[in-house]
Amino acid sequence: MKSLRHLYKIGVGPSSSHTMGPVKATERFLSEHDDCDSYTVTLMGSLAMTGEGHGTDAAIKRAFGNRPVEVVFDKQTKCVHPNTMEFVGFKEGCAPQRMQIFSIGGGDILIAGENISEGEDVYKQNTFEEIKNYCKKRDLRLWQYAVDCEGKEILDYMRQIWQVMQNCIVEGLSAEGVLPGGLNVQRRAKKLLNEQSDITRHTRRDRIVASYAFAVGEQNASGGTVVTAPTCGSSGVLPAVLVYAKQQQDYSDGDICRALLTAGIVGNVVKTNASISGAECGCQAEIGTACAMAAAALAELYQMSLDEIEYSAEVALEHQLGLTCDPVNGLVQIPCIERNAVGAMRAINAVSLATFLADSRKISFDTVVKVMYETGKDISEKYRETSVGGLAKIYKR
């Protein structure tokens, strides 16, 4: 598995696969073909269907700087990957320079023909079962396993990640107004936080956790700085759970960083063995993975056993199976922001179940990851970030 630095990335919303990935692809192409007279970038699959709403074309043009570039949305051509980009550079007297690049989720890219993703493998184990067995033999917790594989420097990186997550919530809770894009979606995080009509302690918890998730989701939708956890579209789940937990139990920043490492291992297992891309496997791959990561992180804060952490993550992901990705108008707003809040609350509930039932579980986390991937491949393209099915089709603003 790759370093957690490839899972947790600091970037600008609204989409890791539709903005961060295409920008990185542009930079890669220009690193080899910077001397052309003009350029064309053709977006296919999900990038073509929802690229305008995600701001893909604008992000690519910014990455090209002052160079002349045309961005084309090709909604007809069938492509081998749902997030396909074709770059062509033209120079007088020379053959066109071409490169096909796939945006594979979480801001990562893959060059056609290379079949090698970015970064070296730093973890020899690839499944949760392998990791768990390794840790049990050496009496390691998941975060200790991460430090052993990555070096102590990864803790410094987690502190940076944690600071950005907290800043995002603070900024999101202070902002008001309408989100860009034309859906007239009002920011609601601040209102949620300040509401005081709770009926029970649990409704108060849910409201506060939801307000934190909304804060991040709204920042992401407005092009703010977020952390992919594992994607921009699902970036609100993990910080919402961790900020609430820290406030309630006075956990140290060191505790939170160790929880982030634990969550990262879980997210990495999904990313390695399945997908974290909504265009490839639906929203179960994004919110489902984020929910599993948040559950694992909370279980680590509670000092639960490896089996209990696994069960927490498994329950969280299993009950997101089949979740479609149907962003209205291709914007990461409806239903995306609310889904972050629901995912955060569900993560907390998954940990509660694991506290009582981990010793009787039948399904492993690896099994659910495999099922999620197969389910995602079976889901119609209409429900995989193309905005032609589900809420994106039925909702009339």
Stockholm file with secondary structure:
# STOCKHOLM 1.0

chainA/1-397         MKSLRHLYKIGVGPSSSHTMGPVKATERFLSEHDDCDSYTVTLMGSLAMTGEGHGTDAAIKRAFGNRPVEVVFDKQTKCVHPNTMEFVGFKEGCAPQRMQIFSIGGGDILIAGENISEGEDVYKQNTFEEIKNYCKKRDLRLWQYAVDCEGKEILDYMRQIWQVMQNCIVEGLSAEGVLPGGLNVQRRAKKLLNEQSDITRHTRRDRIVASYAFAVGEQNASGGTVVTAPTCGSSGVLPAVLVYAKQQQDYSDGDICRALLTAGIVGNVVKTNASISGAECGCQAEIGTACAMAAAALAELYQMSLDEIEYSAEVALEHQLGLTCDPVNGLVQIPCIERNAVGAMRAINAVSLATFLADSRKISFDTVVKVMYETGKDISEKYRETSVGGLAKIYKR
#=GR chainA/1-397 SS CBCGGGTSCEEESSCIIIIIHHHHHHHHHHHHCCSCSEEEEEEEEHHHHHHHHHTHHHHHHHHHTTSCEEEEEECSSCCSSSEEEEEEEECTTSCCEEEEEEEEETTEEEETTTCCCSSCBCCSCCSHHHHHHHHHHHTCCHHHHHHHHHCTHHHHHHHHHHHHHHHHHHHHHHCCSBCTTSSCCBCCHHHHHHCCCCSSHHHHHHHHHHHHHHHHHHHHHTTCEEECSSCSTTTTHHHHHHHHHHHHHCCCHHHHHHHHHHHHHHHHHHHHHSCCCHHHHCGGGTHHHHHHHHHHHHHHHTTCCHHHHHHHHHHHHHTTTTCCBCCGGGCSCTTHHHHHHHHHHHHHHHHHHHHHHGGGCCCCHHHHHHHHHHHHHHSCGGGBSSSSSTHHHHCCC
#=GC SS_cons         CBCGGGTSCEEESSCIIIIIHHHHHHHHHHHHCCSCSEEEEEEEEHHHHHHHHHTHHHHHHHHHTTSCEEEEEECSSCCSSSEEEEEEEECTTSCCEEEEEEEEETTEEEETTTCCCSSCBCCSCCSHHHHHHHHHHHTCCHHHHHHHHHCTHHHHHHHHHHHHHHHHHHHHHHCCSBCTTSSCCBCCHHHHHHCCCCSSHHHHHHHHHHHHHHHHHHHHHTTCEEECSSCSTTTTHHHHHHHHHHHHHCCCHHHHHHHHHHHHHHHHHHHHHSCCCHHHHCGGGTHHHHHHHHHHHHHHHTTCCHHHHHHHHHHHHHTTTTCCBCCGGGCSCTTHHHHHHHHHHHHHHHHHHHHHHGGGCCCCHHHHHHHHHHHHHHSCGGGBSSSSSTHHHHCCC
//
